[in-house]
Amino acid sequence: MKNSRNLIQRRFVLAAMSLACLSSTALAQGVYPTKPVRLVVPFAAGGPNDVMGRVLAQQLTVLTGQSFVVENKAGAGGVIGTDAVAKATPDGYTLAFISGPFTMAPALQSKMPYDTLKDLAAVTKVAESPMVMMIPSTSPFKNAQELMEFAKKNPSKLNYGSGGIGSTPHLTTELLGSVTGAKFTHVPYKGGGESIKALMAGEIDVLIDSITSTEGPLASGRVKAVAVGQAKRIAKWPDVPTFSEAGIQKFGVTHWVGVVAPAKVPADVLANLQSLIVKALKTPEVAQKLRDLGAEPVGNSSSEFQKFIADEVNNWKQTVKAANIQAQ
């Protein structure tokens, strides 16, 4: 009888251990991500957003063992690609790598296919970098002061480029005009990379874009930086003045990038994703690659990033209204 009871107890223990192992395996298999993840960059390939998105995706692939695949889906100032993510299944496997235009679009477009603050959930801000004013090396202007003086005296005679209507360079330059009284003619391209090429070819007179876009063009000698949008000069370009030093006051715009997901993504998936991205940003390889591009890694909380987005939407609405920029 005693042996029978011992046998039953042993079987019970073995069964419990088996159940525990099965539960543990199921849990491990359910940890996000368990399949490839799409990271939609709503702008053309070759621009700074695309480059930073690929740096992040590569490291997330290494960390998780699952592929994070960058997909460029350009159009309408980033709205087309972002809309695809807003309407995607909210499971964490379709994400958007956003930047300034995400918060600018509501001010620029009278009819949005999604609600910026309700249909997408903030994950984390990935990085930020200063904007820099660039001119072709063949430009007749020696510095930012000369260019701005000409633009004030000769309205709309100078062309400026951007990666498209609603892009950060577009609204940033419009803000510059509003602050200074200068007027330029906008020439939108199909992406940041195309606008850089246009500047190098002398097709446009000026481009204000993220510092992450400038390394190659400046190294080529075909582009010259004349002002940078931060409080202090950049160590690698000690001869380039800040906008303030160039006589352009009360003007400062930061280029930032971050990740958002469809609004109804499960809280645990959102938290896991935020943690993974922060971990990726803290790796020496990613941090160094971003800094080599002129960007500083961030990796804040989802709630902090959500507040930042809401503030930016409000600020750009006020800017567009003050500058009398007409919504599309």
N, C-alpha and C positions, 0 to 999 in steps of 0.2 A: 504493500500500500504506500509505504514511504517512498519507494523507488518510483512508483507511478506518479506521486505528487511532484517529485523532483524532475521527472521527465516532462510533465506538463509545464512546470515553472521554466525549465530550460527552453522549451518550445515557445513559451510566451515571450521570454527575453529575446530570442532569436527573431521572432516575428516583429517585435518592437524595434529592434535594431535595423531590420530590413526596411520597415516603414520609414524610419528616420533617414536612412540612406536614400530612399526613393524621394523623400521630401526635399532633401538637400540637393539632389541632382536636378529635380524639377525647378527648384529655386535658382540654381546656377544657370540652368538653361533659359530662365525667364529674365535674367538680368539684361537690361538695355545696354547696347544694341545686340540683337541676335541675327541681324541681316543687314545688307548694305543700306547706307543712308544717303539721300540726295541733299546736297547743299546748293541751293539755287542762288546764283549771283545775278541779280536783275540788271546787269550791264554787260557790255561786250567784253570779250577776252582781251587781255593786254593792259588794262587799266590798273590802278593801284588796288581797287577793291578786289579784282580778280586775283591779283598776285597774293594779297594777304589771305584771301579765302583759301587759296591752294596751299599756302604754308600751314594754315590751321588744319585743313582736311588731311593733309599728309601725316601730321602728327597724331591726329585722332585715329587714323587708320592703324598707326603703329601701336597706340595705347590699347585699342579695343580688339584688334584682330579682324575687325569688320571694315569694309571699304566705305569711306566717306567720299562720294563722287561729286565733284563740282560740275554744275550744269549752268551754262550762261544762257539767260533768257532775257534779252534786252528789249527795250521799247517803252515809250510813254514815261520817260523819266524814272524808270524802275518799277512802274506800277504793274506792268504786264507780268513780270516774273514774280513780284510779291503777291499779286492776286492769285496766281497759281498755287502758292504756298498757303495763303489764307483759306483756300477752298479744298486743300488736300486733306486726306484722312488724318485726324489729329492723334497720331500714334508716335510721333517723334522721329519718323523716318523721312520726312520731307521738311527741310528747314530753309530759311532765307538768310543770306549774308547781306545785311543791310548797311546803309550809310546815311549821310545827311538827307538825300532826296526822299527817304522814307518819311521824314518829319516835315519836309518841305511840300510834298505833293498835296496835302489837304488844303494848303493855302493857294496853290497854283491851279488846281483842277476843280472845277465847279461840281463835277459828278465823279465820285470815286466808286469803284466796284466793290470796295470793302471799307470797313471802319478801322482806321489805323489803330485806335486805342482799344477797340473791343474785339476785333477779329483775329488779332495776333498777340501772342504772349511773349514778353521779353525773356530772353535767356540770360545773356550777359553782354556787356560792352567788351569787345575784343581788344581794341587798340585805338589810339588817337595820335594825330600828328598835326603840325602847323601847316597852314597854307602858304604858298610862295608865289610871288608875281614874277613871271618870266617873259622875256622878249627874245626875238631871234637875234643871233649874234650880228646879223647884218642891219639891225634896226638903227635908224638915225638918232634914236634917243640914247643918251649916255646913262641915264638913271631914271628912277621912278618919278622924281619931281618934274623932269622935262616932259615925260610922257603925260602926266596928269595935267600939266599946264596946257599942253596942246589939246588934250581931250576936252578941257573946259572952254577953250577959245574956239574949237572947231567941233561942234557937236556932231556925233555919229560918224565922223570921218575915220575913226580908228575901229578896226574889227577885233572882237575878242572871241575866242573859241570856248567850247565846252563839250562834255561827253553827251549832250542832249538836253532838251528842254526839261527843266526841273532838276538837273544835276547840281551838285554842289558848286562847281565852277560857274554855272549859269547864275544861280541866285546870289552867290558870293560877289560876283562882279556887279550885279544889279544893286546889291547893297552898297558896294563901293561907290557907285554912281550917285546913289541916294544920299550918302554921307558927305560926298565931296562936291556934288553939283556937276560932275563930269558925265558925258554921255557917250556911250559906245554902241556899235552895231553888233548884235549877237549872231554868231555863226555856229549853229549846233552840228555836232558830228555824231556818228553812231556808237561812240564810246570814248573813254578817256585816252586810250591808245591812239585813236585816229586824230584826236585834237592835238596830241603831242607831236605827231608826225606833221600835222599842218603847221604847227609853230616852227618846227625845225626847217620846213620847206619855205617859210616866210609867207605862207598863205594868210596868216592872221598876224595882227600886230602885238597882241598880248594874251597871256593865258594865266589865270590864277587857279592853281590846282594844288593838290596835296604834295607835300615834300616827298612822299613815296613815289611820285611819278618822275622825279627830276634827276635821279642819279645817272642814268644812261644818257639822257639828252645833254646834261651839263658836261659830262665826261667827253661827249663827242665834240664839244666846242661850238656847236651850232645853236646853242641856247644859252642865254645869260640870265641869272637870277638878280633881280633888282630890289626886292623887298621880301621880308619873311614875317609871317603873322604870329609872332610870339613876343613875350616881354623882353627877352634877351637874344642877342645874336647867337647863331648856331656855331658851335665850336669848329665844325668842319668847313664852314664858310664864314670866317671872321670878317671878311670885307663886305658882306651883304648886310645892309642896314635893316632894322625892323621897320614896319609900316610907320610907327610913331616917329622914328628917326628920319624917315623919308618925308615927313611933313603930313602924313595921313593919320589924323587923330580919330579916336573913338571907333576904330575899325579893327576887329579881330574875330576871325572865324576859324574854328578847329575842324579838321577832317577827322571823323570817327567812323568806326565800323563795329558791327555787333551781330548777334544771332537772335532771330525770333522764330517761333514755331506757331502752328495753328492754335487758336485760343483755347480749345478744349482738350489740349494734350494733358494726359494724366499728371497729377502733381509729382508723383514719384519719378516719372520719366523726365519731367522738366528739371527736377532737382539733380537727378543723375547726370543729365546732359550738362547742366551748369557746372557741376563738379568736374566732369571730364574736360570741359573746355578750360577751366581755371588750371587744372593739372597740366594740360598741354601748354598753356601760356607760361607756366613756371619752369618748363624744361629749358635748359640752357640753349638748345638748338633753336627753338622757336623764338625765344626772347631775343637772341642774337640776330636772327634773320629779320625780325620786325625792326629792330634798332638799326640794322644795316640799311633798311628801307626808309629810315627816318621816323618810324612810328614807335610809340611806347606802349607795351602791353598793359592792359587794365585788369579785366576779369573781376568785375564787381558782382554783387548779388542781383538776382532777378528783380527784386523789388526796387533796388536802387536804379537799375537800368530802366524799369518801367516808368519811374518818376522822371528820369532824365528825358525819356521820349515824350512824355506828356508836356514837360516844360518847353522842349524844343518845338513841338507842334504849335503851342501857344505863341512862342517868340516869333516864329516865322510867319504866322498869320498876321501878327502886328507889323512885321517888317514889310510884307507884301502890300498891306493896306497903306502903310506910310509912304511906300515908294510908288504907289499907284500902279502896281504890276497887275495886269488883267489876267484873271483865271482863264484857262483854256476851255 
